[in-house]
Amino acid sequence: MTIDLPDLDAMEVLGQRIAGQLRAGDVVTLEGGLGAGKTTLARAVLAALGHEGEVPSPTFNIIQTYDDVDPPVVHADFYRLKHPSEAEEIGLDDYRHGAALLAEWPDHAGGFAHEPGCLSIALEIVGEGRAATVVPGADWLERWT
């Protein structure tokens, strides 16, 4: 399914839609080139969950946690990983316990599409806006209509 995102408001609506269905154990993968809107969409999800503070890009610290929302969220940017094994080395599984994961550059961590709770979102720049191609995993099929 492809969703047109002509402006920031549309990105926020998509973030609200994701947040409304998000459960602990889920993974929302955010793919796309630099500037495609991955962090912007992550911010929209967190805002829709009720987070009121800043949402810095986790590019440099790789993982940022948000325990003030339900479900708790781990926002990760795996861009700087050189090998998928590094995700294990930084304790990703420990961070994920009882939380949902918003994963930017998921391929750098070995990918998550094999997990039933994965909602894959590929963002691309289209003119002045964006487009999101959404592929729900097995656990998302009934939630994502």
C-alpha positions as CSV (number, residue, x, y, z in Angstrom):
1,M,0.0,0.0,0.0
2,T,1.3,3.4,-0.9
3,I,0.3,6.5,1.0
4,D,0.8,10.0,-0.4
5,L,2.3,12.4,2.2
6,P,2.1,15.8,0.5
7,D,3.0,17.8,3.6
8,L,3.9,17.6,7.3
9,D,0.2,17.3,8.3
10,A,-0.1,14.1,6.3
11,M,3.1,12.8,8.0
12,E,1.5,13.5,11.4
13,V,-1.7,11.7,10.4
14,L,0.3,8.7,9.4
15,G,2.2,8.9,12.7
16,Q,-1.2,9.0,14.6
17,R,-2.4,6.0,12.6
18,I,0.7,4.0,13.6
19,A,0.6,5.1,17.2
20,G,-3.0,4.1,17.5
21,Q,-2.2,0.5,16.7
22,L,1.3,0.2,18.2
23,R,1.9,-2.6,20.8
24,A,4.9,-3.6,22.9
25,G,7.0,-6.0,20.8
26,D,6.2,-4.3,17.5
27,V,8.8,-3.0,15.1
28,V,8.2,-0.2,12.7
29,T,11.0,-0.1,10.2
30,L,11.7,3.3,8.6
31,E,13.6,3.1,5.3
32,G,14.5,5.7,2.8
33,G,17.4,7.9,1.7
34,L,18.8,10.8,3.7
35,G,16.1,13.4,4.2
36,A,13.2,11.1,3.2
37,G,11.4,11.8,6.5
38,K,12.3,8.8,8.7
39,T,13.0,10.8,11.9
40,T,10.1,13.1,11.1
41,L,7.7,10.1,11.1
42,A,9.3,8.7,14.3
43,R,8.6,12.1,15.9
44,A,5.0,12.1,14.7
45,V,4.5,8.6,16.2
46,L,6.0,9.7,19.5
47,A,3.9,12.9,19.6
48,A,0.8,10.9,18.9
49,L,1.7,8.6,21.8
50,G,1.8,11.6,24.1
51,H,5.5,12.4,24.3
52,E,5.8,16.2,24.8
53,G,9.6,16.7,24.8
54,E,12.2,16.8,22.2
55,V,12.9,13.8,19.9
56,P,16.5,14.2,18.8
57,S,17.7,12.1,15.9
58,P,19.5,9.0,17.4
59,T,22.1,9.0,14.7
60,F,25.0,9.6,17.0
61,N,23.9,7.7,20.2
62,I,22.1,5.0,18.0
63,I,19.4,4.3,20.6
64,Q,17.0,6.7,22.3
65,T,14.3,5.4,24.8
66,Y,10.9,6.9,25.6
67,D,9.5,5.4,28.8
68,D,6.9,8.2,29.1
69,V,4.6,6.7,26.5
70,D,2.5,3.6,26.3
71,P,3.8,1.4,25.0
72,P,7.4,2.4,25.8
73,V,9.3,3.1,22.6
74,V,12.9,2.5,21.6
75,H,13.9,4.8,18.7
76,A,17.0,3.6,17.0
77,D,19.0,4.8,14.0
78,F,21.3,2.0,12.8
79,Y,23.0,4.0,10.0
80,R,26.4,4.0,11.7
81,L,26.5,0.2,12.3
82,K,29.1,-1.4,10.2
83,H,27.8,-5.0,10.8
84,P,24.4,-6.4,12.0
85,S,26.2,-8.0,15.0
86,E,26.8,-4.6,16.4
87,A,23.1,-4.3,17.2
88,E,23.5,-7.2,19.6
89,E,26.6,-5.8,21.1
90,I,24.8,-2.5,22.0
91,G,22.1,-4.6,23.8
92,L,19.2,-4.0,21.4
93,D,17.3,-7.0,22.7
94,D,17.5,-5.7,26.3
95,Y,16.2,-2.3,25.1
96,R,13.3,-3.9,23.2
97,H,12.0,-5.9,26.1
98,G,8.5,-4.6,26.8
99,A,8.8,-1.8,24.2
100,A,8.0,-1.0,20.6
101,L,10.9,-0.3,18.3
102,L,11.1,2.5,15.7
103,A,14.0,1.4,13.6
104,E,15.7,3.7,11.0
105,W,18.1,2.0,8.6
106,P,16.9,-1.4,9.7
107,D,19.0,-3.2,7.1
108,H,22.2,-2.1,9.0
109,A,20.9,-4.1,12.0
110,G,20.1,-7.2,9.9
111,G,16.5,-6.3,9.2
112,F,13.3,-7.1,11.0
113,A,10.9,-8.0,8.2
114,H,10.9,-11.7,9.3
115,E,9.2,-10.7,12.6
116,P,5.4,-10.9,12.6
117,G,5.1,-7.6,14.5
118,C,7.0,-5.7,11.8
119,L,5.4,-2.8,10.0
120,S,7.8,-1.9,7.2
121,I,7.6,1.7,5.9
122,A,9.7,2.9,2.9
123,L,9.7,6.7,2.5
124,E,10.7,8.5,-0.7
125,I,10.7,12.1,-1.7
126,V,8.1,12.9,-4.3
127,G,8.2,16.5,-5.5
128,E,7.7,18.7,-2.5
129,G,6.2,15.8,-0.4
130,R,6.8,12.2,0.4
131,A,5.3,8.8,-0.3
132,A,5.2,5.9,2.1
133,T,5.1,2.3,1.0
134,V,3.7,0.3,3.9
135,V,4.0,-3.5,4.2
136,P,2.4,-5.0,7.3
137,G,3.7,-8.1,8.9
138,A,1.4,-10.9,10.1
139,D,0.6,-9.3,13.4
140,W,-0.3,-6.0,11.7
141,L,-2.6,-7.5,9.0
142,E,-5.8,-7.0,11.0
143,R,-4.7,-3.8,12.6
144,W,-3.6,-2.1,9.3
145,T,-6.7,-1.8,7.2
